[in-house]
Amino acid sequence: VGFLMFQLQPAIIALDFVIGLASAVFGVGLFLHKEWARMAWLAFLLLTLFVHLNMTVLQLLAGFSQMEALYKWIGLVIFVTIISWAFLTKRTIKARFH
């Protein structure tokens, strides 16, 4: 399992880079109150959460020793997802986007 994690790590890092780049683009769209950005941000948060939860499972299986830091990161991703879904799905907020 450790060898599998070693081989998957570059792909996970590349995917994190793509997620970060897309998040920056969606952030600009949110700042400009674009509906496409609101929808893309909500969908992308679910993808980000899924990727990070899978990464956590892989690292658990590989015997990663610093799980406390990873748990904090996953907690932050979950927190941002919940806050974004609670805020960006309100009718009054949705009405501001075009």
ZARO-987148 format. One line per 4 residues: number of its first residue (from 1); for each residue x, y, z of C-alpha. Coordinates in nm, 2 decimals. Layout:
N
NUM	X:Y:Z  ...
end
This chain:
98
1	0.00:0.00:0.00  0.29:0.23:0.07  0.43:0.18:-0.28  0.08:0.26:-0.42
5	0.07:0.58:-0.22  0.41:0.67:-0.35  0.30:0.63:-0.71  -0.03:0.81:-0.65
9	0.12:1.11:-0.47  0.23:1.30:-0.79  -0.12:1.26:-0.93  -0.28:1.38:-0.61
13	-0.05:1.68:-0.60  -0.13:1.77:-0.96  -0.50:1.73:-0.89  -0.46:1.96:-0.59
17	-0.29:2.22:-0.81  -0.58:2.20:-1.06  -0.83:2.24:-0.78  -0.65:2.54:-0.65
21	-0.63:2.70:-0.99  -1.00:2.64:-1.05  -1.08:2.78:-0.71  -0.90:3.10:-0.79
25	-1.10:3.14:-1.12  -1.43:3.06:-0.94  -1.34:3.31:-0.67  -1.30:3.59:-0.92
29	-1.64:3.49:-1.07  -1.79:3.49:-0.72  -1.65:3.84:-0.66  -1.81:3.95:-0.98
33	-2.14:3.79:-0.88  -2.16:3.55:-1.17  -2.41:3.27:-1.15  -2.18:3.02:-1.33
37	-1.92:3.08:-1.06  -2.17:3.02:-0.78  -2.28:2.69:-0.92  -1.93:2.58:-1.01
41	-1.80:2.67:-0.67  -2.07:2.46:-0.50  -2.00:2.16:-0.72  -1.63:2.20:-0.70
45	-1.64:2.20:-0.32  -1.81:1.86:-0.33  -1.53:1.74:-0.56  -1.26:1.88:-0.33
49	-1.42:1.72:-0.03  -1.44:1.38:-0.21  -1.07:1.40:-0.32  -0.95:1.50:0.02
53	-1.15:1.23:0.20  -1.01:0.97:-0.05  -0.66:1.11:0.01  -0.71:1.06:0.39
57	-0.82:0.70:0.34  -0.51:0.63:0.12  -0.28:0.79:0.38  -0.44:0.59:0.66
61	-0.38:0.27:0.46  -0.02:0.37:0.39  0.04:0.42:0.76  0.10:0.80:0.74
65	0.21:0.91:1.09  0.10:1.27:1.11  -0.28:1.22:1.08  -0.36:1.50:1.32
69	-0.26:1.77:1.07  -0.45:1.59:0.80  -0.76:1.57:1.02  -0.74:1.95:1.07
73	-0.72:2.01:0.70  -1.02:1.78:0.63  -1.21:1.96:0.90  -1.14:2.29:0.74
77	-1.25:2.16:0.40  -1.57:2.03:0.55  -1.63:2.36:0.73  -1.58:2.57:0.42
81	-1.81:2.34:0.23  -2.09:2.37:0.49  -2.06:2.74:0.51  -2.05:2.79:0.14
85	-2.36:2.57:0.08  -2.55:2.74:0.37  -2.47:3.09:0.24  -2.47:3.05:-0.14
89	-2.80:2.86:-0.16  -3.01:3.13:0.02  -3.27:3.29:-0.20  -3.15:3.64:-0.12
93	-2.79:3.56:-0.20  -2.89:3.37:-0.52  -3.08:3.68:-0.64  -2.76:3.89:-0.64
97	-2.60:3.66:-0.90  -2.65:3.71:-1.27
end
